[in-house]
């Protein structure tokens, strides 16, 4: 087999089963275990694969409230605010964005009281100029990943 698209095929296989063994990946991709191991190491070193982790259903774990928090921040305080948000264990995503707000954070909370407490604590920061919080009613799609494109002609 030629190795064109091997990295993409390897990533796609792991997206299907992140616990797949090197041997099963090698069999699926028709290459040696050593080749799979070497390519995985390279993908990890390059940061394409950042880790292997379970996909947690936070609702099933008791975190029934998801909030989308938008913040306007004083310009020079942006790194401090995003670091504070990142350090909150219940913030699953923190983004610096363009538009009317500077930061969007996604948080998971056990209930609206817990959400309210954390947001009130956050808003005591004088560097936050304005905020807007939306509570998610229904997660239609969440934490989805997509297969990498593979050129089958190569």
ZIPEHU-V820452 format. One line per field, one symbol per residue. phi: phi as a letter, one per 30 degrees, with the letter a starting at -180 (. if undefined). burial: 1 if it has 16 or more other ideal C-beta (glycine too) atoms within 10 Angstrom, else 0. A space follows every 10 residues. Layout:
phi: ???
burial: ???
//
This chain:
phi: .dceiddddd ddddddadcd deddddddch bdddddeddd ddddddidcc lbbdcccddd djcdccbccc bcbeedcedd dddddddddd ddbbbdbcjd ccbbbcbcbd addddedddd dddddddcda bbbccddadd bbhdcbdddb dddc
burial: 0000111111 1111000001 0000110010 1000110011 0010000010 0000000100 0010111011 1010001000 1101100001 1101000000 1111111110 0001100110 0100000100 0010000000 0000000000 0000
//
